[in-house]
Amino acid sequence: MQEGERIKGGNFPVKWLKSFVCNCRSIGDNQMVSFSGNHFDAAIVGSGPAGSSAALALAKEGFNVLIVEKASLPRYKTCGGGVVRRARNLLPVNIDRVVKQNCSVAELHLHDTDLHFRAMRHEAIITMTMREDFDLLLLHTARDDGAVVLAECEVLDVTQDRHSVTLTTTQGNISAKFVIAADGVTSIVAKKCGWKENRRVVPALEYEVSVSQEILQRFNIAARFDFGIVPQGYAWIFPKGDHLSVGVLTTRRGSANLNEYIKEYFMITGLTDITRTERHGFMIPLSPRKDSFVKNRVLLVGDAAGFVDPVTAEGITFAIKSGQLAAGALIEGNFDQALVSRIYTSALKKFILPEIRAASILSKLLYDFSSMRTWLFRNYGSRLCEAMVTVVTGERTYHEMLFNPKNYVRLLHQR
Ligand SMILES: Cc1cc2nc3c(=O)[nH]c(=O)nc-3n(C[C@H](O)[C@H](O)[C@H](O)COP(=O)(O)OP(=O)(O)OC[C@H]3O[C@@H](n4cnc5c(N)ncnc54)[C@H](O)[C@@H]3O)c2cc1C
């Protein structure tokens, strides 16, 4: 076959197929795929945890699914790479081989009040990964179940008619019955489909840091969260086996001098003798969109929808969950536009939005009212830490924690 030649049975240029095969080499598989044409049941934009989870759920049921990814694979993603247990519980695949470290201890340090807490479990509270490995594993699993992956293919525009959606990409047009927009916080699909920017988007800075063995050992026991260094935010140190992931974020909108805060954090925690740093900054959407999550035949998932935990700024859980819910809605709604929209919207109202709403109340208490935070942690610190751990491990929900009156009675009794 020549470059650009059409594949038998479909009309994809061969360079697409080549790109797919090349990009799979790193995961040790040169298998070829067969296309039945460039019209798909679902085209998914973005190969993060939201996109791969949606693709996997659809491919498992035998649907004709395409994932379009603008980056070459594996792609670096600015992220702490902490997969909390409630996220891990949602995964239909074992991720042991991409685990850098399991943290069954979580520490909380409040520097403004000199309070320090530690929570422990038998199992990991947070599993540390590098996102390029974690995301590739999920993508690999979806592809093995039949999803087609096109890397180095950027979606530039989206148009819809009554029966299908067309994606204009750097490699030609793709059409599908539905599009799932899993293209992250800067979602081009949402923009092109007319969604307004009404999420609360905040900045975060993350460093991959290599340090001496001695320092590594000091930090390799726990996932650590520090308050009172970054205004209206927190700093973290996540051990990644051979290095540390160190970061800062603020829940304040707009610009913040995160560089200064991270330098201060290095000093306070005694992170010296750094032999290598890699610095990455990006944005986190801390609130969901206000103008729906479906427009005709396009569904938003993950960061594109703004599904991030506003307390922890952890987005992998809701990325996976919303990807699965979107795929479930297509299947259950039999690819009928009105039905799919109704099913997806009501699933979000049941499984994701109440959690984010409850978490955002807690996040206001934590970040916007520091004197209230101090009072709460002085009086109920250990109980609050334990309660947070039960949420991130999936033992209970924010909604249950905040709206069950029995919890307040228990808290007062155990003061
Ligand atoms: C500094 C930082 C630290 C974080 N730490 C954590 C953490 O420890 N734990 C946690 O749970 N969450 C963390 N998060 C949040 C988490 O990274 C996101 O919530 C999560 O990645 C969202 O997944 P997603 O699949 O929706 O989008 P993404 O993972 O962002 O994936 C989107 C994909 O779409 C692709 N894409 C974008 N535009 C196009 C286009 N036009 N055409 C084709 N492809 C496109 C991108 O290349 C990308 O691969 C952190 C975020 C930041 C910024």
PDBQT file of the ligand as one rigid body, heavy atoms in Angstrom, charges set to zero:
ROOT
HETATM    1  C1  LIG A 501      -1.197  20.005  38.227  1.00  0.00    +0.000 C 
HETATM    2  C2  LIG A 501      -2.365  19.052  38.253  1.00  0.00    +0.000 A 
HETATM    3  C3  LIG A 501      -2.359  17.992  39.148  1.00  0.00    +0.000 A 
HETATM    4  C4  LIG A 501      -3.432  17.092  39.189  1.00  0.00    +0.000 A 
HETATM    5  N1  LIG A 501      -3.359  16.028  40.024  1.00  0.00    +0.000 NA
HETATM    6  C5  LIG A 501      -4.357  15.113  40.041  1.00  0.00    +0.000 A 
HETATM    7  C6  LIG A 501      -4.253  13.939  40.821  1.00  0.00    +0.000 A 
HETATM    8  O1  LIG A 501      -3.238  13.685  41.478  1.00  0.00    +0.000 OA
HETATM    9  N2  LIG A 501      -5.299  13.075  40.823  1.00  0.00    +0.000 N 
HETATM   10  C7  LIG A 501      -6.424  13.302  40.084  1.00  0.00    +0.000 A 
HETATM   11  O2  LIG A 501      -7.361  12.486  40.153  1.00  0.00    +0.000 OA
HETATM   12  N3  LIG A 501      -6.533  14.396  39.298  1.00  0.00    +0.000 NA
HETATM   13  C8  LIG A 501      -5.531  15.292  39.231  1.00  0.00    +0.000 A 
HETATM   14  N4  LIG A 501      -5.617  16.369  38.395  1.00  0.00    +0.000 N 
HETATM   15  C9  LIG A 501      -6.805  16.507  37.539  1.00  0.00    +0.000 C 
HETATM   16  C10 LIG A 501      -6.739  15.492  36.385  1.00  0.00    +0.000 C 
HETATM   17  O3  LIG A 501      -5.500  15.607  35.742  1.00  0.00    +0.000 OA
HETATM   18  C11 LIG A 501      -7.886  15.714  35.376  1.00  0.00    +0.000 C 
HETATM   19  O4  LIG A 501      -9.086  15.956  36.064  1.00  0.00    +0.000 OA
HETATM   20  C12 LIG A 501      -8.049  14.514  34.442  1.00  0.00    +0.000 C 
HETATM   21  O5  LIG A 501      -6.903  14.333  33.661  1.00  0.00    +0.000 OA
HETATM   22  C13 LIG A 501      -9.260  14.686  33.524  1.00  0.00    +0.000 C 
HETATM   23  O6  LIG A 501      -9.304  13.632  32.598  1.00  0.00    +0.000 OA
HETATM   24  P1  LIG A 501      -9.970  13.830  31.153  1.00  0.00    +0.000 P 
HETATM   25  O7  LIG A 501      -9.944  12.492  30.510  1.00  0.00    +0.000 OA
HETATM   26  O8  LIG A 501     -11.257  14.542  31.286  1.00  0.00    +0.000 OA
HETATM   27  O9  LIG A 501      -9.013  14.851  30.371  1.00  0.00    +0.000 OA
HETATM   28  P2  LIG A 501      -7.447  14.773  30.043  1.00  0.00    +0.000 P 
HETATM   29  O10 LIG A 501      -6.770  13.780  30.879  1.00  0.00    +0.000 OA
HETATM   30  O11 LIG A 501      -6.982  16.187  30.075  1.00  0.00    +0.000 OA
HETATM   31  O12 LIG A 501      -7.415  14.251  28.546  1.00  0.00    +0.000 OA
HETATM   32  C14 LIG A 501      -7.835  15.064  27.477  1.00  0.00    +0.000 C 
HETATM   33  C15 LIG A 501      -7.191  14.529  26.209  1.00  0.00    +0.000 C 
HETATM   34  O13 LIG A 501      -7.772  15.189  25.070  1.00  0.00    +0.000 OA
HETATM   35  C16 LIG A 501      -6.755  15.450  24.129  1.00  0.00    +0.000 C 
HETATM   36  N5  LIG A 501      -7.217  16.567  23.287  1.00  0.00    +0.000 N 
HETATM   37  C17 LIG A 501      -7.413  17.853  23.677  1.00  0.00    +0.000 A 
HETATM   38  N6  LIG A 501      -7.844  18.591  22.636  1.00  0.00    +0.000 NA
HETATM   39  C18 LIG A 501      -7.925  17.750  21.568  1.00  0.00    +0.000 A 
HETATM   40  C19 LIG A 501      -8.298  17.937  20.202  1.00  0.00    +0.000 A 
HETATM   41  N7  LIG A 501      -8.689  19.132  19.726  1.00  0.00    +0.000 N 
HETATM   42  N8  LIG A 501      -8.266  16.868  19.376  1.00  0.00    +0.000 NA
HETATM   43  C20 LIG A 501      -7.886  15.640  19.849  1.00  0.00    +0.000 A 
HETATM   44  N9  LIG A 501      -7.504  15.421  21.132  1.00  0.00    +0.000 NA
HETATM   45  C21 LIG A 501      -7.541  16.465  21.986  1.00  0.00    +0.000 A 
HETATM   46  C22 LIG A 501      -5.553  15.827  24.995  1.00  0.00    +0.000 C 
HETATM   47  O14 LIG A 501      -4.329  15.689  24.297  1.00  0.00    +0.000 OA
HETATM   48  C23 LIG A 501      -5.690  14.810  26.134  1.00  0.00    +0.000 C 
HETATM   49  O15 LIG A 501      -5.001  13.619  25.868  1.00  0.00    +0.000 OA
HETATM   50  C24 LIG A 501      -4.556  17.286  38.324  1.00  0.00    +0.000 A 
HETATM   51  C25 LIG A 501      -4.557  18.342  37.409  1.00  0.00    +0.000 A 
HETATM   52  C26 LIG A 501      -3.474  19.208  37.365  1.00  0.00    +0.000 A 
HETATM   53  C27 LIG A 501      -3.488  20.328  36.343  1.00  0.00    +0.000 C 
ENDROOT
TORSDOF 0
